[in-house]
């Protein structure tokens, strides 16, 4: 059963922007903490951005000030606005719902979707 559908990736040049979208199915979306991950070739998947139900966001240092995560609970959709893209942002981007443990670490809950490819050339 498909729960996550990501789209919006593409091929761009350095400095350009993309907006990724993720539609979430078969979950009670508005009570979920959300996250965007990415995985570059030969590297582990990393959590890039999170957005809690209270609206709190976190970003990894390398994307702070350039990426903005948002959600539309009415559409069961989350977004990742990416600006000033760099070649090192190239990866397959995935979304997921998250659970946060007592130490503050996030764990993805759902089976992964197919992801959306972002390729940034210099």
N, C-alpha and C positions, 0 to 999 in steps of 0.2 A: 504494500500500500504506500503510495507516494504521499509524503507529508510536506516536502520542501521542494520548491521549484525556483531556481535562481535564473535571472536573465539580466541583460544589459551590458555584458562585457563586449570587448571589441579590441581592435588594433588602433592605437593612437600614438602621437608623438609626445616627447617630453614637454611638460607644461600644459598639456591639454587635460580635459576633464571627462569623466564618465559618471553615470549614476546607475548603480546596481539596484535591482529589486529582488525581493524574495517573497513569494506567496506561500503561506503556511496553511495546510489543510488538516482537518480532523483533530484540532486541538482547541482548547479554550484560549484563544490568542491573547486576550487582554490581560491575563494573569501570568503571562510568561515573561521571564527575562530573556533577552535576545542577544545573539552574537553573530558577528561576521568573522570568518576565518579565511586564511589563504594558504595555499601550498605551492611553492615554487619547485621546479624539477630538482630532485635529489635532496630536498629539504623536508623537514617535518612540517606538518600542518601547524599553523600558529594562530592564536586568537588575536585578531586585529582590533576589534571594537566590541563594546558591550553596551546595552541599553536596558536598564531595569524598568519595571512597571512604574516606578516612581519618577522616571525620567532622568535618572542619573546615568551619565555616559562615562566610559573609560576608553582610552586609546593607547596603543603602544606608542612609544616615543617617536618612532620613525614616521608616523602618520599624523601626529598631533598638529593641529593648525591647518591640515590639508584635507582630512577626511571628516565627514559628519554623518553620524548615524541617526536615523529617525524611524518612526513607526506610524502606521495608520491603522488603528484598531478596528475601524469600521470596514477596512478592506482586508484585514488579516495579512497585512503586508509590511515588511520592513525594507528600509532603503540604506544605501551607503553612497553618499555623494563624495566623489573623489576629485580633487582639484590638484593642480600643479603636479601631475603624475610624473614619476621618475621610472627609469628602466628597472630599478630594483623593486618596483611595485608589481612587476609582471608575475603573474601566478594564476592559478585557478582559485576563484573565490567561492566560498561556501557559507551558507547561513545555517543557524540552528537555534533552537530554544535551549535555555541554560538552567541549571540549578546551581546555586551558590552554597558552598559549605561554610562551616563556622569560621574557617580561616580566611574566607573571602575569595577562595578560588572557585572558578566556574568550570562546570562539566557539561558537555553537550548531551542532550537527552534523546534526540531522534536519530533515526538512520539518515545517513548523509544523502543529499540530493546529488544531481549530476554536476553541479557547480557551473560557473560561468568564467570563461577564459578572458583574462586581461593581458594584453601584450603592449608594452610601452617601448618604443624605439627612441634612440637618442638622436 
